[in-house]
Amino acid sequence: MSNESKYRQVTNELVSIIKDSVESGKALPWRRTWTNRGVASLPFNYTNMVPYNGINRVVLWCAASKKGYSSMGWLTMKQVNELGGSVIKGEKSTRCIFVKPIFDTDEKDDDSKEGVNRTVVKFYSLFNTEQCIGLAAGSDISSKTGSIDFDSILENYQKQGGITYVFGTDQPAYRPYSDTVTMPLDVTFQCNNDFIAVFSHELVHSTGHADRLNRKFMDDSTFTHKDLALEELVAELGSAFLCTELNIVTDVQNHASYVKSWLKALEDDEKFIFKAAAAAQKAVSFLSQYSGSVESTEHDVQTAL
């Protein structure tokens, strides 16, 4: 099976789940409005507490939403067996994806990564703990969430990153030409978590500034509708990622027109969701460094497995 076919299979599964959420009026899979034992819903490997990141975080959120799991613990079949458990008869695995670029390197300089020779794309299968019986006690993810502080991010990002905040505006926005995030006052939101979620969305936008992660922006003359859809999905996923790391939940939903644009782009481009999830993870790791506690942007799949 070609790499493009693998990307398309994963994308089609996600599109189906997202469409179902939109049509039924439910929250998007990554916008869960409840916690599990007081812990925000961060998919993690049950055996070693390593969280899944990027596209696989989205895949596992969508699977949990579709199948109604409350647990965010996941394992391979091998890990189920090692913990003395078994998968309940008839249960089906969730397919995740491992993507690794293989670089051409100069024999004289092993650190050189001048060009990607090929990309390895592999599927691997995971089971939720609720699909298993007889498992020995695994890891608890609670210590992995709430480990970064939003107020610290805001303060340090302003002092060290040069961002400007303006409060009391009518609309939340990021303005790249002045490198400014504008926000309504927190008292105008239904709760503080909603304020943080919307603020996080705009902060993720700001990471794309040319002096930071340098994503294409609306002030770029070549900016297209597809670019806008990508940037909005990056900010949406990034906000969800960051809120989970902050251990907060929110029911803030994105505008229907943005969701429609994502779905069209997802259907047209099998790599669209992969690009968005990777950029969102990178943005959150960039912001998290200003809290003084940052997880790696690339939790190795072999570590999780």
PyMOL commands that set and color helices and strands:
alter all, ss='L'
color gray80, all
select helices_A, chain A and resi 3-24+54-67+77-82+129-131+141-144+150-161+186-188+192-206+225-245+256-268+272-291+301-304
alter helices_A, ss='H'
color red, helices_A
select strands_A, chain A and resi 44-45+73-75+86-87+94-104+115-128+132-133+164-167+173-175+180-183
alter strands_A, ss='S'
color yellow, strands_A
deselect
rebuild
show_as cartoon
